[in-house]
Amino acid sequence: MIINQVYEYSDYLNAAMPGKNKIYCCRLFITLIAVSIIFVSSAQSQSATDSTLYTQSLQKAKSLYKNFIAENSHLYAGNEYLKPSTQGQKLIGTPYFLSDSMLVSTVLYDGKKYDSVLLHFQIPDNVLVLINPVSNVSFQLLNEKVGYFIIDHHEFNKISTKAALAMHTNKLYAEKLFAGKEIVWGLYEKKFALSSKAEDQSATYIDYNEYYLEIGNTFYAVNSESELLNILKDHKSELKKFISKNKLRFKQDPENTLQKTMAYYDQLTQL
């Protein structure tokens, strides 16, 4: 009976928060209900009625939910986010990293770490996009307050001024693909392009990715297997055999090739 009433009450959240935030907040609310039932039932005698238990549990869950929103209110504030214009064209691709859907992420914001946050990394404009779970308004975090973020297990860090000059980029974030004695960075760009055919009413986001190897205080552009092997020339022959044996293909999968090759290089340099 109590569980049925809980799900009926969650209709409030369904109406207020559509999409992924609705799912997240409903799950949170229902979890709080369950925790509250256990909490209240442990504090009350078994003679308490089912309706009394439900009322007390609901009040406790509401209180916990409001506290959760209050504690995270600093994160859910910022400038309103407006989606990039498609100029009336049918869009192919996405301006966001990995997916059009928001992904579970971790973000260090204004010195505080937030886990299990649903967000977009909108690459063309260098912004992190969230949806306020109460107002359902999309907004963007202030870049100056972002320390780092991890989106679907991909870690992004702020690009230092020195690194930006070495990479000849105005991008704000780069993915840390490998971190050993050397660091491999992925620098991502998406450019909006209209179809060259007049009858084709479509537009596409085209990926332009670059990769850099940081050794000491120097950054090397690595956009091919040959460039990688020339940089790591002290173990060039071993690495070439490793790449061939493991059927790594830089053109088809540069991130995987860089990660595995650099991990092996780290092993070689420690011998």
N, C-alpha and C positions, 0 to 999 in steps of 0.2 A: 504493500500500500504506500509506504513512504517513498520507495523508489519511483513509483508511478507519479506521485505528486511532484517529486524532484524534476522529472523530465517534463511535466506539464509547466512547471515554473520556468524551465529553461527556454520556453517560447519567447519570454521577454528578451533574452539575449539574442535569439534567432532574428527577431525583428529589428533589434538595435544595431547588430553587428554582422552584416552578411559576409560571406567569403571565409578566408582562412582565419581571420581574427575571430569570427563567430565561433568556429570550431575550437580554436584555442581557448577562448574565454569560457565557452560552455563546458569544455572538459575541465578547466580550472574550477569553475563553479561547482560542477558535480563532484569533483574530487574533494572540494572543501566541504560539501554537504556530507559526503561519506565520512570524512575525518571528524566532522562535527558530531555526527551521530555516535561515533565511537567515543568521542570525548564526553558528550553529554550522558550517554548511557552508562559510562563508567562512573559518572558522578551521581547518578540518580538510582533510586531503588527500583527493583524490577516491577514495582506496582505502578510506575508511571505509565500513563496511557500512551497509545501510539500517536495520537494527535498532539499531545503535549510534547512528546519527544521530537516530533517533526517540527513543531513551531520553534522550539528551542534550537534545534539543529539549523533550521533555516535562518534564524536570526544570527547565529554564530557564523554561518557561512557568508551571509551578507556582510558582516563586520570584517571577516578575513578578506573578502573580495575587495571591499573598499580600501582596506589597508594596503593590499597588493597594488591597486591602481595608484594610490597616494605615494607609495614608496618608489614607483617607477615613473611618476609624473614628469620628472626631470628629463627622462629619455623621450617621452612622448610629447615633445614640444619642439617647435622649429618653424622654418618658413614653409608655407604651403607649396606642395609640389604639383607642377603641371606637366603632363605627359608631352613628349616631343611631338610636334605637328607632323602629320603624314602627308600634308599638302593635298588632302583629298584622294590619295592613292591607296590601293590595296597593299597592305604591308606584308612583306616577306621577311622573316627573321625577327629579331628582338633587340632592343637597345640594352637589355639587361644581361648580366653575367649568368650563363648556364641556362636560364629558364625565364619564361614570362610569369611563372608563378613565384610568389615569395618563398624563400627558403629559410629553414631554421638556422640561426646564426648566433654568434657571440660577438659582442662589440665592447671595446673599451672606450667609454665616452665620458669626457670631462673627469678623467681619473677614476671612474667607477666601472667595474666589469658587469655587463649584463648578459646572461645566458638565455638560450631558448627564445631568442627574438626573431620574429618573422620580418625579413627585409629583402629589398632589391638592392643590387649594386648596379646603378645606371651608369654605364661606361662612358658614353659621349660627353656627359656633363660632369663626370667625377662626383657623383652624389650617391648617398645611401638613403633609400626611401623606405619609410615605414607608414603604417596606417594606425591612427589613434584608435584604440579598441573601444572607446566610448563614443567619440564623435564620428568615427569612420571616415575621417578626412586624411588624405595622403599628405605627408610632409617630408621634408628632407632634413637630415641632421646637419649641424653646422660643422663644416670640415675642420675648422680650427680646433674643435673639441674632440675629434676622433683620433684615438691613439692607434688602434689596429682593429681589424675585424676578421672573423673566420666564418665563411659562408659555405655550407655543405662541405666542410673539411678542407677548404681552400683558404690559406692564411694570407691576408693582405696587410702590408705595412705602408706607412707614410714614406714617400720618397724624399730623402734628404736633399738639401740644396746642391750639395756636391754631386750626388748621384744624378740628379736631374740635369745638371750641366754635362755630365759625362754621357748620359743617355740622349742628350739633345731633345728633351721632352718637357712638356708643360703638364703632364699627367701628375696626379697627386698620389696614386696608389699603385703598388706593384705586388704581384703574388710571389711569395717566397716559396719557390719550388723545391729547393734543396738547401739545407743548412748544415755544413760540416766545417772543415777548415776553409773551404770556399763556399760561396753562396750563389745560387742560381736564381735570377729574378725573371719573372714573366711580366711583360709590359703590354697591356691590351688596349686596342682601339676598335671602335665600330663607327663606320662612316655611312651616312645616309646617301643613297644613290637612286636617282630616278631611272626608269627604264629608257634605253636609247630609242626604243620603238614607239612611235607616236600612238599607235593603236593599243599599246600595252599600258593599261592604267595601273601600274604597280610600281612599288619602290622597295628597295632592299637595304638591309643593314649588312654591310660587308666587314668581315673581321680582318684586322691588320695587327698581327701579333709579332712582338720582338722579344728576344731573349738576351740576357746579359749575365756574364760570369764575373763575380766580384772576387778578386784575389788580392789580398792585402788592401791597399788603398786604390787599386786600379780596376776599372770596369772594361770588360771586353765584350763587344757585340758577338753573339753566337747565333747565327741564323742558318747554319748548315753543318753537316757532319764534318766536312773538311775544316771549317773554321774551328770547331771544337777540338779536333785532333791536333791542329797546328798550335793551339794555345797550350794544350797539355802534351807537348812534344816530348817531354822527358819519359813518358810511358806510351808513346804513340802506337807502337806495334802491339803492345798488350791490349790496349783499348780497342784497336781496330779488330783484333781477333774476338774480343768480348762482344762487340757490337754485331759482328757477323754471326757468331755462335748463337746469340740470343735473338737473332732476327729483328734487331731494332732498326726502325726506319725513321730518320729524322723528319723527312718531308710529310709522312703520314701521321706521325705521333711525336712531335718534338718534345713535349713535356715529359712523357714516359722515357724517351731516349736520354734526355738530359739527366733525369733523376737517377736512373739505373747506372748510367755511365759514370756519373760523378760519385755515386756510392762505391762503385768498384775502384775508381781512382783513389778515393780516400783509403780504401783497404791497401792498395799498392804502395801508397806513400807512407803507410804506417809499418811496412815490413822492414 
